[in-house]
Amino acid sequence: MSFLAYIPARKNSIRVKNKNILKLEDRPLIHYTLRAAKKSKYINYIYISTDSQKIKKLAEKEKIKFYNLRKKNLSGSKITMHKLLVSELNILKNKFPKFNYIVLLQPTSPLRTEYDIDKSCKLFLKNNRKANCLVSTTTLNKSCDENKIMYSNGKYLQFKKKGNYKEKRLRNGPALMIMKKDKIKKNLLSGKILDFKMSRKKSIDINIYKDFDDAKKILKSFKWIK
C-alpha cells in the first residue's frame, strides 16, 4: 500500500500575500511541509500542485522532483480543494500508477511533522477496511470556525451530533487528510471518517499575519522541527 503526498500551494493568497513562501523563522513557510513529506517513512511519492515558479524552484532546491505547473483555470481563489484534486487526479494516476492513498498536506500547517504523518498513515492502514478517509482535528477554541466543527465518538467523526458522536472536534486546517484514491471523485470526507487527534500547538493554521507571529513563538520550543 503506497501513499502519495499532495501539497497544494498556489502563488496568490488573499489575506497574506505570497503566504506559502513568506519566511517563518529563516525558512519559507512551505519548507516545513516539504521537509515533513520527505522525512516521512510512509510517503512514497510527493506531488506539488502550484502555479508558482518560485515554489517550483524551492521544491527543486529541496531536491524534490517537480512535474508541472498547475493550470491557470485551477489556480483561482474560488477553486475548492475537492475540485482541484478531482481535476488533477488523472495526472496523479498517470505519473504515479501504483499509489493507493493521497495524503493532503497544506503548507499552512508548518508544525505538523513527519511523525504526525507517519502516525496518521499507520492509523489509516490499521482501519482502512472500514474507514474511507482520515482527517486531523484538535480541541475547540473560543474563536473557532463553526463550519470546521465535527463530532467524534472517540475514533470516528461525523458532521452532525448523533448517537454516541458527542465530542466536538475542530478540523485544524486540516493539517492532515488521507483519502482512498478511488473515493475522491465523490467527496473528500465521506463514509467512515477516522479522527486523527493533534495538539493545539501543532494545529496552528496560518491564514493571517498574526498566525505567523504565533507560529514563531511556538517554533522556539520546536527547534528539532527544522
C-alpha positions in Angstrom: 0.0 0.0 0.0 1.6 3.3 -1.1 1.0 6.9 -0.1 1.2 10.0 -2.2 1.7 13.4 -0.5 -0.3 16.0 -2.4 0.9 19.6 -1.5 -1.3 22.4 -2.8 0.5 25.8 -2.9 -0.8 28.4 -5.3 1.1 31.7 -5.6 -1.7 34.2 -4.9 -3.3 34.3 -1.5 -5.9 36.8 -0.4 -5.2 37.7 3.3 -1.5 37.2 3.3 0.4 38.0 0.1 2.7 35.2 -1.1 1.9 33.3 2.1 3.5 30.0 1.1 6.9 31.5 0.5 7.0 34.0 3.3 9.7 33.4 5.9 8.8 31.7 9.1 12.0 32.0 11.2 14.6 31.7 8.4 12.8 29.3 6.1 9.9 29.8 3.6 6.6 28.5 5.0 6.3 25.7 2.5 9.7 24.3 3.6 8.3 22.8 6.7 5.7 20.8 4.8 8.2 19.7 2.1 10.6 18.6 4.8 8.0 16.6 6.7 6.9 14.8 3.5 10.5 14.0 2.6 11.3 12.6 6.0 8.1 10.5 6.4 8.7 6.8 6.4 5.3 6.2 4.8 5.3 8.7 1.9 6.3 7.0 -1.4 5.6 9.9 -3.8 5.4 13.7 -3.5 3.4 15.9 -5.9 3.4 19.7 -5.5 0.4 21.4 -7.1 1.4 25.1 -7.8 1.3 27.8 -10.4 4.3 29.5 -8.9 7.8 29.4 -10.5 9.3 30.4 -7.1 7.7 27.4 -5.4 8.9 25.2 -8.2 12.5 26.4 -7.6 12.1 25.9 -3.8 11.0 22.3 -4.4 14.0 21.7 -6.6 16.2 23.2 -4.0 14.8 20.7 -1.5 15.7 18.0 -4.1 12.0 17.1 -4.6 11.2 16.3 -8.2 8.8 18.9 -9.8 6.5 17.7 -12.5 4.4 20.5 -13.9 2.8 23.8 -13.1 -0.9 23.9 -12.2 -3.2 25.1 -14.9 -4.4 28.7 -14.7 -8.1 27.7 -14.5 -7.3 25.7 -11.4 -5.4 28.5 -9.6 -8.1 30.9 -8.6 -9.2 31.6 -5.1 -12.7 30.1 -5.7 -11.4 26.7 -6.7 -12.3 24.2 -3.9 -9.8 21.6 -2.7 -12.2 18.9 -4.0 -12.4 20.3 -7.5 -8.7 20.7 -7.6 -8.0 17.1 -6.6 -10.6 15.7 -8.9 -9.2 17.8 -11.8 -5.6 16.7 -11.2 -6.4 13.0 -10.3 -5.7 11.8 -13.8 -2.3 13.5 -13.7 -1.5 11.7 -10.5 -2.7 8.4 -11.8 -0.5 8.7 -14.9 2.6 9.8 -13.1 2.2 7.5 -10.1 0.2 4.5 -11.2 0.9 2.4 -8.1 -0.2 4.8 -5.3 -3.3 3.8 -3.2 -3.9 6.8 -0.9 -3.5 10.6 -1.1 -2.1 12.4 1.9 -3.2 16.0 1.7 -0.6 18.3 3.3 -1.3 22.0 3.3 1.7 24.3 3.7 -0.3 26.5 6.2 0.3 23.8 8.8 4.1 24.1 9.4 4.1 22.5 12.8 2.8 19.2 11.5 5.8 16.9 11.3 6.9 13.6 9.7 6.0 11.9 13.0 2.4 13.1 12.7 2.3 12.0 9.0 3.6 8.5 10.0 1.2 8.1 12.9 -1.8 9.1 10.7 -0.7 6.7 7.9 -0.2 3.9 10.4 -3.7 4.5 11.9 -5.3 4.6 8.5 -3.7 1.3 7.4 -4.9 -0.3 10.6 -8.5 0.8 9.9 -8.7 1.1 6.1 -11.1 -1.7 5.6 -13.8 0.3 7.4 -12.6 3.9 7.0 -13.0 5.9 3.8 -10.7 8.7 4.9 -8.9 10.4 7.8 -8.8 14.0 9.0 -6.8 15.7 11.7 -8.6 17.6 14.5 -7.9 19.4 17.7 -9.8 20.8 20.6 -12.1 23.8 20.2 -11.1 27.3 21.0 -13.2 30.4 21.6 -12.9 31.8 18.1 -13.1 28.6 16.1 -14.9 28.4 12.8 -18.3 26.7 13.3 -18.0 25.2 9.8 -15.0 23.2 10.8 -16.6 21.6 13.8 -17.3 17.8 13.7 -18.5 15.3 16.2 -16.4 12.3 17.4 -17.2 9.0 19.2 -13.5 8.7 20.1 -12.5 7.1 16.9 -14.7 8.2 14.0 -16.1 11.6 13.0 -19.3 12.9 11.5 -20.7 16.3 10.7 -23.8 16.0 12.9 -24.3 15.3 16.6 -26.0 11.9 16.6 -26.0 8.8 18.9 -22.6 8.5 20.7 -21.0 11.1 18.4 -21.0 13.8 21.1 -17.5 15.2 21.5 -16.9 18.4 19.5 -13.7 18.4 17.5 -12.2 21.1 15.3 -10.7 20.4 11.9 -7.3 22.0 12.2 -6.8 23.2 8.6 -6.8 20.3 8.2 -3.1 19.7 8.8 -3.6 16.2 7.6 -6.1 14.4 5.4 -5.8 10.9 4.0 -8.2 9.7 1.2 -8.5 6.5 -0.8 -7.7 7.2 -4.5 -11.0 5.6 -5.7 -13.2 7.6 -3.3 -12.0 11.1 -4.2 -14.4 11.9 -7.0 -17.4 11.5 -4.7 -16.3 13.7 -1.8 -13.2 14.4 0.2 -14.9 13.5 3.5 -17.5 10.8 3.3 -18.4 7.4 4.8 -16.4 6.5 7.9 -14.0 9.3 8.8 -11.1 8.5 11.1 -10.3 11.1 13.7 -6.6 11.9 14.0 -6.1 14.0 17.1 -3.4 16.6 17.3 -2.4 19.1 20.0 -3.4 22.7 19.8 0.3 23.8 19.4 0.8 21.6 16.3 -2.6 22.6 14.9 -1.8 26.2 14.1 -3.2 27.0 10.6 -1.6 30.1 9.1 -4.1 32.4 7.4 -3.4 35.8 8.7 -0.2 37.7 9.8 -0.9 37.1 13.5 -0.7 33.3 12.8 2.8 33.8 11.6 3.7 35.5 14.9 2.1 32.7 16.9 3.9 30.1 14.9 7.3 31.8 15.5 6.7 31.7 19.3 5.8 28.0 19.2 8.8 27.2 16.9 11.2 28.3 19.6 10.3 25.1 21.6 10.2 23.0 18.4 13.8 23.6 17.2 14.1 19.9 16.1 11.3 20.6 13.5 13.8 22.2 11.1 
